[in-house]
């Protein structure tokens, strides 16, 4: 979880990204029973990376949270797998495309990311690297295409944004950015942090931006952004 999920949203050409979020964020349908993540201590990091990618794939919405808080925007997160042509030397990596859009305007996404999910032996966790595509409009509707047509080059991934490191806890994967967050230059923030809780039913994410004085300028405050899976799987 690409891995971010700001409340203040903008408009843009519909495209995929690839959150973490992870948000994240996400983001298909009910998590397939045969692929649910395991929780045993013997699970390899490679298998954990596969679990995280599978939990992120699909469509998630913030509808349930919007019912409790009418002022919260209703957002849909869509995530799908992509193939990266020059990544064959790193067989442990899984690449995802992710976008977020308001549910009443799905044709225009306001956030696009590419995610690289891979084992991280040094941290004994799963690392989610997020990238911001340079020209997001180029990848509009990417997740609507068959996998065979979702092939990109490494250069297409764009600019590195941040990393989130996830570890299993029961049937949940909990992830955090590095302790000092990641450098940023977005809507007044020079540093961003995030924490996510990824489960078979959805994802909670605390995506926050801070200015040069350490003051939070956007993002989650008292509650997480709550994404829940749609009932029907994407065909």
C-alpha positions as CSV (number, residue, x, y, z in Angstrom):
1,X,0.0,0.0,0.0
2,X,1.3,2.2,-2.5
3,X,1.0,2.8,-1.1
4,X,-1.7,8.1,0.5
5,X,-5.7,9.9,1.1
6,X,-6.3,13.6,1.5
7,X,-9.8,14.9,2.5
8,X,-9.3,18.0,0.3
9,X,-9.7,16.7,-3.2
10,X,-9.1,18.1,-6.6
11,X,-9.9,17.1,-10.1
12,X,-7.8,15.7,-12.9
13,X,-7.9,13.4,-15.8
14,X,-9.0,9.9,-14.9
15,X,-6.1,7.6,-14.5
16,X,-4.6,5.0,-12.4
17,X,-2.0,5.3,-9.9
18,X,-0.4,3.3,-8.0
19,X,-2.0,4.7,-3.5
20,X,0.2,3.2,-0.2
21,X,-0.7,3.5,1.3
22,X,-1.0,3.0,1.1
23,X,-3.4,5.6,0.7
24,X,-3.4,4.2,-0.3
25,X,-6.5,4.3,0.4
26,X,-6.9,1.4,-2.8
27,X,-8.3,0.3,-4.7
28,X,-12.3,-5.8,-7.5
29,X,-14.4,-6.6,-4.7
30,X,-14.5,-9.1,-1.8
31,X,-11.1,-10.5,-1.0
32,X,-11.0,-14.0,-2.5
33,X,-11.1,-16.7,0.2
34,X,-8.4,-18.8,-1.4
35,X,-5.9,-15.9,-1.2
36,X,-6.5,-14.6,2.3
37,X,-3.3,-13.7,4.1
38,X,-1.8,-16.2,6.6
39,X,-0.7,-15.2,10.0
40,X,1.9,-17.9,11.0
41,X,5.4,-16.9,11.9
42,X,6.8,-19.2,9.2
43,X,5.3,-17.2,6.3
44,X,8.1,-16.0,4.0
45,X,8.5,-12.3,3.2
46,X,7.8,-13.1,-0.4
47,X,4.5,-14.6,0.5
48,X,3.7,-11.6,2.7
49,X,4.4,-9.3,-0.2
50,X,1.9,-11.3,-2.3
51,X,-0.6,-11.1,0.5
52,X,-0.3,-7.3,0.7
53,X,-0.6,-6.9,-3.0
54,X,-3.7,-9.1,-3.1
55,X,-5.3,-7.1,-0.2
56,X,-4.7,-3.8,-2.1
57,X,-6.2,-5.0,-5.4
58,X,-9.7,-4.2,-6.3
59,X,-12.1,-1.4,-5.5
60,X,-12.7,0.2,-2.1
61,X,-15.0,3.1,-1.1
62,X,-15.4,5.4,1.9
63,X,-19.2,5.2,1.8
64,X,-19.5,3.7,5.3
65,X,-17.4,6.5,6.8
66,X,-19.4,9.1,4.9
67,X,-22.6,7.9,6.5
68,X,-21.1,8.5,10.0
69,X,-19.6,11.8,8.9
70,X,-21.6,13.5,6.2
71,X,-18.9,16.0,5.6
72,X,-16.3,13.4,4.6
73,X,-15.9,13.0,0.9
74,X,-17.1,9.8,-0.7
75,X,-14.1,8.4,-2.4
76,X,-13.4,5.3,-4.5
77,X,-10.0,3.7,-4.7
78,X,-9.2,1.4,-7.5
79,X,-6.0,-0.8,-7.7
80,X,-4.9,-3.4,-10.2
81,X,-1.7,-5.2,-11.1
82,X,0.5,-4.1,-13.9
83,X,3.6,-5.5,-15.6
84,X,6.8,-3.5,-15.8
85,X,9.0,-4.6,-18.7
86,X,12.5,-4.0,-17.1
87,X,11.6,-5.4,-13.7
88,X,12.3,-9.1,-14.5
89,X,15.6,-8.9,-12.6
90,X,13.5,-8.4,-9.4
91,X,11.1,-11.3,-9.4
92,X,10.0,-10.6,-5.8
93,X,8.4,-7.3,-6.8
94,X,4.7,-6.8,-7.6
95,X,3.7,-3.6,-9.3
96,X,0.3,-2.0,-8.9
97,X,-1.6,0.9,-10.5
98,X,-3.9,2.9,-8.1
99,X,-6.2,5.9,-8.5
100,X,-8.7,7.7,-6.2
101,X,-11.8,9.6,-7.4
102,X,-15.0,11.0,-5.9
103,X,-17.8,8.5,-6.2
104,X,-20.0,11.2,-7.9
105,X,-17.3,11.9,-10.5
106,X,-15.4,8.7,-11.2
107,X,-14.3,9.9,-14.6
108,X,-11.9,12.4,-12.9
109,X,-9.4,11.1,-10.4
110,X,-7.6,13.4,-8.0
111,X,-4.8,11.1,-7.0
112,X,-2.7,8.6,-9.0
113,X,0.1,6.4,-7.9
114,X,2.1,3.4,-8.9
115,X,3.2,1.0,-6.2
116,X,6.1,-1.5,-6.0
117,X,5.4,-4.1,-3.4
118,X,8.4,-6.2,-2.4
119,X,10.1,-8.1,0.5
120,X,12.4,-6.1,2.6
121,X,14.9,-8.5,4.4
122,X,16.7,-5.6,6.1
123,X,13.6,-4.5,7.9
124,X,11.9,-7.9,8.0
125,X,8.8,-6.4,6.5
126,X,7.0,-5.7,3.2
127,X,8.0,-2.5,1.5
128,X,5.5,-0.5,-0.5
129,X,7.3,2.1,-2.7
130,X,4.9,4.7,-4.2
131,X,5.6,6.7,-7.4
132,X,3.7,9.7,-8.9
133,X,3.4,9.3,-12.7
134,X,4.8,12.3,-14.6
135,X,1.9,12.3,-17.1
136,X,-1.0,10.7,-15.3
137,X,-3.4,11.2,-18.2
138,X,-1.4,8.8,-20.3
139,X,-2.6,5.9,-18.1
140,X,-6.3,6.8,-18.0
141,X,-8.4,3.7,-17.6
142,X,-5.5,1.4,-17.3
143,X,-7.2,-0.9,-14.8
144,X,-10.1,-1.4,-17.3
145,X,-7.8,-3.1,-19.7
146,X,-6.8,-6.8,-19.5
147,X,-3.5,-7.5,-17.7
148,X,-1.7,-8.3,-21.0
149,X,-2.3,-4.6,-22.0
150,X,-1.1,-3.2,-18.7
151,X,2.6,-3.3,-19.5
152,X,4.8,-0.2,-18.6
153,X,8.5,0.7,-18.6
154,X,10.3,1.6,-15.5
155,X,10.5,5.2,-16.7
156,X,6.7,5.3,-16.8
157,X,6.5,5.0,-13.0
158,X,7.5,8.6,-12.5
159,X,8.8,10.2,-9.3
160,X,9.4,8.3,-6.1
161,X,7.2,9.6,-3.4
162,X,7.5,7.6,-0.2
163,X,7.9,4.1,1.4
164,X,5.6,2.3,3.8
165,X,6.9,-0.8,5.6
166,X,4.2,-3.4,6.6
167,X,4.2,-6.3,9.0
168,X,1.5,-8.9,9.7
169,X,-0.6,-8.9,12.9
170,X,-3.2,-11.6,12.9
171,X,-5.1,-11.2,9.6
172,X,-4.1,-7.5,9.4
173,X,-1.0,-5.9,7.9
174,X,0.1,-2.8,9.7
175,X,2.4,-0.3,7.9
176,X,4.2,2.9,8.6
177,X,6.4,5.4,6.8
178,X,9.9,5.9,8.2
179,X,10.0,7.6,11.6
180,X,10.6,11.1,10.1
181,X,8.2,10.6,7.3
182,X,9.0,11.4,3.7
183,X,10.0,14.7,2.0
184,X,7.2,16.4,0.2
185,X,6.2,19.5,-1.7
186,X,2.4,19.2,-1.9
187,X,-0.3,21.7,-0.7
188,X,2.0,23.4,1.7
189,X,3.5,20.2,3.2
190,X,7.2,19.5,3.3
191,X,6.9,16.2,5.0
192,X,4.3,13.4,4.9
193,X,3.6,10.5,7.2
194,X,1.2,7.6,6.9
195,X,0.0,4.6,8.9
196,X,-2.2,2.0,7.4
197,X,-4.1,-1.0,8.6
198,X,-4.8,-3.4,5.7
199,X,-7.4,-6.3,6.2
200,X,-9.5,-8.6,4.0
201,X,-12.4,-6.2,4.3
202,X,-10.6,-2.9,3.6
203,X,-8.1,-0.4,4.8
204,X,-7.7,2.4,7.4
205,X,-5.2,5.0,6.6
206,X,-3.8,8.0,8.5
207,X,-2.3,10.2,5.7
208,X,-0.9,13.5,7.0
209,X,1.1,16.4,5.6
210,X,3.2,18.8,7.8
211,X,4.7,22.2,7.0
212,X,8.2,23.4,7.7
213,X,7.2,24.4,11.3
214,X,5.9,20.9,12.0
215,X,2.2,21.9,11.9
216,X,-0.2,19.5,10.2
217,X,-1.7,21.2,7.1
218,X,-3.8,18.4,5.7
219,X,-4.8,14.8,6.2
220,X,-6.4,12.6,8.9
221,X,-6.9,14.1,12.3
222,X,-9.0,12.3,14.9
223,X,-10.0,9.4,12.7
224,X,-8.6,7.4,9.8
225,X,-9.8,7.4,6.3
226,X,-11.8,4.2,6.2
227,X,-11.9,2.3,2.9
228,X,-14.2,-0.8,2.6
229,X,-14.4,-3.3,-0.3
230,X,-17.2,-3.3,-2.7
231,X,-19.5,-6.3,-2.5
232,X,-19.0,-7.6,-6.0
233,X,-15.6,-8.5,-7.4
234,X,-14.4,-6.6,-10.5
235,X,-14.8,-8.7,-13.7
